[in-house]
Protein backbone atom coordinates (compact mmCIF):
# COMPACT_ATOMS: atom_id res chain seq x y z
CA UNK A 1 0.00 0.00 0.00
CA UNK A 2 1.23 3.45 -0.91
CA UNK A 3 0.38 6.68 0.93
CA UNK A 4 -1.32 9.44 -1.06
CA UNK A 5 -2.87 12.84 -0.61
CA UNK A 6 -5.96 13.86 -2.58
CA UNK A 7 -6.44 17.61 -2.97
CA UNK A 8 -9.92 18.61 -4.08
CA UNK A 9 -10.36 21.91 -5.86
CA UNK A 10 -13.25 24.26 -5.22
CA UNK A 11 -15.31 22.45 -2.61
CA UNK A 12 -16.83 24.10 0.48
CA UNK A 13 -15.97 27.57 -0.81
CA UNK A 14 -18.66 30.20 -0.27
CA UNK A 15 -21.33 27.58 0.35
CA UNK A 16 -20.87 26.02 -3.08
CA UNK A 17 -20.08 22.38 -3.86
CA UNK A 18 -20.53 21.42 -0.24
CA UNK A 19 -19.19 18.08 1.02
CA UNK A 20 -18.87 17.21 4.68
CA UNK A 21 -15.52 15.63 5.40
CA UNK A 22 -17.22 12.63 7.05
CA UNK A 23 -19.05 12.03 3.76
CA UNK A 24 -15.83 12.40 1.80
CA UNK A 25 -14.02 9.93 4.05
CA UNK A 26 -16.83 7.40 3.53
CA UNK A 27 -16.73 8.00 -0.23
CA UNK A 28 -12.99 7.34 -0.28
CA UNK A 29 -13.42 4.18 1.80
CA UNK A 30 -16.10 2.98 -0.63
CA UNK A 31 -13.44 3.14 -3.37
CA UNK A 32 -11.37 0.63 -1.41
CA UNK A 33 -8.87 3.12 0.04
CA UNK A 34 -7.53 2.45 3.52
CA UNK A 35 -6.51 4.62 6.48
CA UNK A 36 -8.53 7.53 5.09
CA UNK A 37 -8.27 10.77 7.07
CA UNK A 38 -9.30 14.34 6.27
CA UNK A 39 -7.86 17.70 7.22
CA UNK A 40 -10.05 20.82 7.49
CA UNK A 41 -13.08 21.45 5.31
CA UNK A 42 -11.35 22.33 2.04
CA UNK A 43 -10.85 18.85 0.64
CA UNK A 44 -7.57 17.44 1.91
CA UNK A 45 -7.58 13.66 2.22
CA UNK A 46 -4.77 11.29 3.14
CA UNK A 47 -5.24 7.64 2.20
CA UNK A 48 -3.52 4.43 1.23
CA UNK A 49 -4.07 2.46 -1.95
CA UNK A 50 -2.45 -0.44 -3.78
CA UNK A 51 -3.26 1.29 -7.09
CA UNK A 52 -0.20 3.13 -8.36
CA UNK A 53 -1.77 4.99 -11.30
CA UNK A 54 -2.29 8.61 -10.18
CA UNK A 55 -4.51 9.53 -13.10
CA UNK A 56 -6.73 6.52 -12.44
CA UNK A 57 -6.97 7.42 -8.74
CA UNK A 58 -7.95 10.99 -9.67
CA UNK A 59 -10.50 9.75 -12.21
CA UNK A 60 -12.05 7.27 -9.75
CA UNK A 61 -12.42 9.92 -7.04
CA UNK A 62 -13.78 12.55 -9.45
CA UNK A 63 -16.35 10.12 -10.91
CA UNK A 64 -17.50 8.99 -7.46
CA UNK A 65 -17.92 12.61 -6.28
CA UNK A 66 -19.91 13.43 -9.42
CA UNK A 67 -22.15 10.39 -8.91
CA UNK A 68 -22.64 10.87 -5.16
CA UNK A 69 -22.92 14.68 -4.96
CA UNK A 70 -24.04 15.73 -8.45
CA UNK A 71 -21.22 18.14 -9.27
CA UNK A 72 -17.69 18.05 -10.61
CA UNK A 73 -14.76 18.55 -8.24
CA UNK A 74 -11.32 18.33 -9.80
CA UNK A 75 -8.89 16.18 -7.79
CA UNK A 76 -5.10 16.21 -7.70
CA UNK A 77 -3.44 13.12 -6.21
CA UNK A 78 0.19 13.11 -5.08
CA UNK A 79 2.17 10.60 -3.08
CA UNK A 80 3.57 11.32 0.37
CA UNK A 81 7.04 11.10 -1.17
CA UNK A 82 6.14 13.69 -3.81
CA UNK A 83 4.83 16.00 -1.12
CA UNK A 84 8.15 15.66 0.73
CA UNK A 85 9.99 16.58 -2.48
CA UNK A 86 7.74 19.60 -3.12
CA UNK A 87 8.38 20.85 0.42
CA UNK A 88 12.13 20.32 0.06
CA UNK A 89 12.18 22.38 -3.16
CA UNK A 90 10.60 25.45 -1.51
CA UNK A 91 12.73 28.34 -2.81
CA UNK A 92 11.66 30.76 -0.07
CA UNK A 93 13.78 30.30 3.02
CA UNK A 94 11.91 32.54 5.45
CA UNK A 95 11.02 32.38 9.12
CA UNK A 96 7.44 33.70 8.88
CA UNK A 97 5.67 30.91 7.03
CA UNK A 98 2.21 32.53 7.22
CA UNK A 99 2.74 34.21 3.85
CA UNK A 100 3.86 31.06 2.03
CA UNK A 101 1.55 29.09 -0.30
CA UNK A 102 1.94 26.11 -2.60
CA UNK A 103 -0.18 25.59 -5.69
CA UNK A 104 -0.26 21.95 -6.76
CA UNK A 105 -0.46 21.32 -10.51
CA UNK A 106 -2.52 18.49 -11.99
CA UNK A 107 -0.06 18.04 -14.83
CA UNK A 108 3.32 19.38 -15.88
CA UNK A 109 3.08 22.66 -17.81
CA UNK A 110 5.10 23.21 -20.96
CA UNK A 111 8.63 24.40 -20.15
CA UNK A 112 8.17 27.66 -22.07
CA UNK A 113 5.04 28.45 -20.03
CA UNK A 114 6.98 27.88 -16.80
CA UNK A 115 9.79 30.13 -18.08
CA UNK A 116 7.33 32.88 -19.07
CA UNK A 117 5.44 32.54 -15.80
CA UNK A 118 8.58 32.95 -13.70
CA UNK A 119 9.18 36.33 -15.38
CA UNK A 120 6.01 37.83 -13.82
CA UNK A 121 6.55 40.36 -11.06
CA UNK A 122 3.88 41.83 -8.79
CA UNK A 123 5.88 43.39 -5.99
CA UNK A 124 5.83 42.77 -3.06
CA UNK A 125 4.66 39.21 -3.83
CA UNK A 126 7.05 36.63 -5.23
CA UNK A 127 6.31 33.48 -7.16
CA UNK A 128 8.31 30.55 -8.55
CA UNK A 129 6.87 27.80 -10.74
CA UNK A 130 8.26 24.31 -11.15
CA UNK A 131 7.00 21.26 -13.03
CA UNK A 132 4.75 20.09 -10.18
CA UNK A 133 4.06 23.14 -8.01
CA UNK A 134 4.05 26.90 -7.76
CA UNK A 135 5.51 28.51 -4.64
CA UNK A 136 4.09 31.89 -3.67
CA UNK A 137 5.25 34.36 -1.07
CA UNK A 138 2.19 36.55 -0.56
CA UNK A 139 2.96 39.53 1.64
CA UNK A 140 -0.48 41.16 2.08
CA UNK A 141 -2.66 38.05 2.20
CA UNK A 142 -3.86 35.60 -0.41
CA UNK A 143 -7.12 37.49 -1.02
CA UNK A 144 -5.10 40.53 -2.17
CA UNK A 145 -2.65 38.89 -4.57
CA UNK A 146 -2.72 38.83 -8.34
CA UNK A 147 -1.09 35.37 -8.13
CA UNK A 148 -4.31 33.54 -7.30
CA UNK A 149 -5.30 30.08 -8.44
CA UNK A 150 -7.14 31.30 -11.56
CA UNK A 151 -4.13 33.39 -12.65
CA UNK A 152 -1.84 30.40 -12.24
CA UNK A 153 -4.18 28.09 -14.18
CA UNK A 154 -4.58 30.61 -17.00
CA UNK A 155 -0.86 31.28 -17.42
CA UNK A 156 0.35 27.67 -17.04
CA UNK A 157 -2.66 26.11 -18.81
CA UNK A 158 -3.10 23.37 -16.19
CA UNK A 159 -5.59 22.73 -13.43
CA UNK A 160 -4.30 23.69 -10.00
CA UNK A 161 -5.25 24.01 -6.34
CA UNK A 162 -3.58 26.10 -3.66
CA UNK A 163 -2.84 25.40 0.01
CA UNK A 164 -1.13 27.48 2.67
CA UNK A 165 2.16 26.24 4.08
CA UNK A 166 0.62 25.25 7.42
CA UNK A 167 -1.78 22.92 5.62
CA UNK A 168 1.01 21.52 3.44
CA UNK A 169 3.10 20.67 6.50
CA UNK A 170 0.11 19.14 8.28
CA UNK A 171 -0.65 16.95 5.25
CA UNK A 172 2.95 15.77 5.23
CA UNK A 173 2.69 14.88 8.90
CA UNK A 174 -0.60 13.04 8.35
CA UNK A 175 0.64 11.17 5.29
CA UNK A 176 3.89 9.99 6.86
CA UNK A 177 2.61 8.98 10.29
CA UNK A 178 1.72 5.32 10.86
Residue pairs with C-beta under 8 A, 6 or more apart in sequence:
1 34
1 48
1 49
1 50
2 48
2 49
2 50
2 52
2 79
2 80
3 46
3 47
3 48
3 79
3 80
3 175
3 176
4 46
4 47
4 48
4 49
4 57
4 77
4 78
4 79
4 80
4 175
5 44
5 45
5 46
5 47
5 77
5 78
5 79
5 80
5 83
5 171
5 175
6 28
6 43
6 44
6 45
6 47
6 57
6 58
6 61
6 75
6 76
6 77
7 43
7 44
7 75
7 76
7 77
7 78
7 104
7 161
7 163
8 19
8 24
8 42
8 43
8 44
8 45
8 65
8 73
8 74
8 75
8 161
9 43
9 73
9 74
9 75
9 76
9 149
9 159
9 160
9 161
10 16
10 17
10 73
10 74
10 161
11 17
11 18
11 19
11 42
11 43
11 73
12 18
12 19
12 41
12 42
12 43
13 42
17 69
17 71
17 73
19 43
19 65
19 69
19 73
21 38
21 40
21 41
23 68
24 38
24 43
24 45
25 36
25 37
25 38
25 45
27 61
27 64
27 65
27 68
28 36
28 45
28 47
28 61
29 36
30 64
31 60
31 61
31 64
32 49
33 47
33 48
33 49
34 47
34 48
34 49
35 46
35 47
35 48
36 45
36 46
36 47
37 45
37 46
37 47
37 174
38 44
38 45
38 46
39 45
39 46
39 167
39 170
39 171
39 174
40 167
42 163
42 167
43 73
44 163
44 167
44 171
46 80
46 171
46 174
46 175
49 57
51 57
54 77
54 78
54 79
57 77
58 75
58 76
58 77
58 106
61 75
61 77
62 72
62 73
62 74
62 75
65 71
65 72
65 73
65 75
66 72
66 73
74 106
74 159
74 161
76 104
76 105
76 106
76 159
76 160
76 161
78 86
78 104
78 132
80 172
80 175
80 176
82 132
83 168
83 171
83 172
83 175
84 172
84 176
86 102
86 104
86 132
86 133
86 168
87 168
87 169
87 172
89 130
89 133
89 135
90 100
90 102
90 135
91 128
91 135
92 100
92 126
92 128
92 135
92 137
94 100
94 137
97 165
97 166
98 164
98 165
98 166
99 137
99 138
99 139
100 135
100 136
100 137
100 138
100 164
100 165
101 135
101 136
101 137
101 138
101 142
101 162
101 163
101 164
101 165
102 133
102 134
102 135
102 136
102 162
102 163
102 165
102 168
103 133
103 134
103 135
103 136
103 149
103 152
103 160
103 161
103 162
103 163
104 132
104 133
104 160
104 161
104 162
104 163
105 131
105 132
105 133
105 134
105 156
105 158
105 159
105 160
106 158
106 159
106 160
107 158
107 159
108 131
108 132
108 158
109 117
109 129
109 131
109 156
109 157
109 158
110 157
113 155
113 156
113 157
114 129
114 130
114 131
114 156
116 155
117 127
117 129
117 134
117 152
117 155
117 156
118 127
118 128
118 129
120 127
120 147
120 155
122 145
122 146
122 147
124 139
124 140
125 136
125 137
125 138
125 139
125 140
125 145
125 146
125 147
126 136
126 137
127 134
127 135
127 136
127 137
127 147
128 134
128 135
129 135
129 152
129 156
134 147
134 152
134 156
134 160
136 145
136 147
136 162
138 144
138 145
138 147
142 148
142 162
142 164
148 162
149 160
149 161
149 162
152 160
152 162
153 159
153 160
163 171
